[in-house]
Amino acid sequence: MKHVDIYTDGACRGNPGKGGWGAILVYGGIEKELSGGEAMTTNNRMELSAVIAALRALRESCDITLTSDSKYVIDAITKGWVYAWKKNGWKKADRSPALNVDLWEELLGLLEQHHVTFVWVRGHNGHPYNERCDTLATSFADSL
């Protein structure tokens, strides 16, 4: 299985507001940058959209290290919260509805196709790829 490093970030001007996401895929010394966004969205939707777009860009099953500064995304996966939400009819532990169900369902389907290790990094802390993803995300949001 090929190993791909993926870096993602999401941004929002207002929350909700104009949003953007950025992703960088690195394989064999080659980098591919992706970005997108929505005119009215939330930061968490943009964080999820970045991960989804990056995984969608892969043409075959891969071994992936995915690095993000989103505790929302990383913790929901690594701590198993999203699987519990799904099992409980998309309700959180406090019985309130889980948000962004459409994106979580898509992400869970994509995760079944790959072996993904999630890594959290502190945002705006000098990590070169995280900083570049932030620039991609904010630039897209600002273009809307």
SULTAMO-V13179 format. One line per field, one symbol per residue. ss: DSSP state (~ for helix, > for strand, _ for the rest). phi: phi as a letter, one per 40 degrees, with the letter a starting at -180 (. if undefined). psi: psi as a letter, one per 20 degrees, with the letter a starting at -180 (. if undefined). A space follows every 10 residues. Layout:
BEGIN
ss->???
phi->???
psi->???
END
This chain:
BEGIN
ss->_>>>>>>>>> >>>>__>>>> >>>>>>>__> >>>>>>>>>> >_~~~~~~~~ ~~~~~~____ _>>>>>>>__ ~~~~~~~~__ ~~~~~~~___ >_____>___ ~~~~~~~~~~ ~___>>>>>> _______~~~ ~~~~~~~~~~ ~~~_
phi->.cbbcbbbab aacgacicba bbabbbafgb bbbbaaiacb abdccccccc ccccccccca cbcbbbbacc cdcccdcccg ccccdcdcgg bcdcgccccg ddcccccccc cccbbbbcbc bccfbgcdcc cccccccccc dccc
psi->pqpppppqqq qpnqnrapqr qqqppppkip pppqraaqho arghhhgghg gggghhipir prppoopqjo hggghhghij ghhggghkkl qrhjjqpqqk hghgggghgh hiiroppppp qpqlkjoghg gghgggghgg ghi.
END
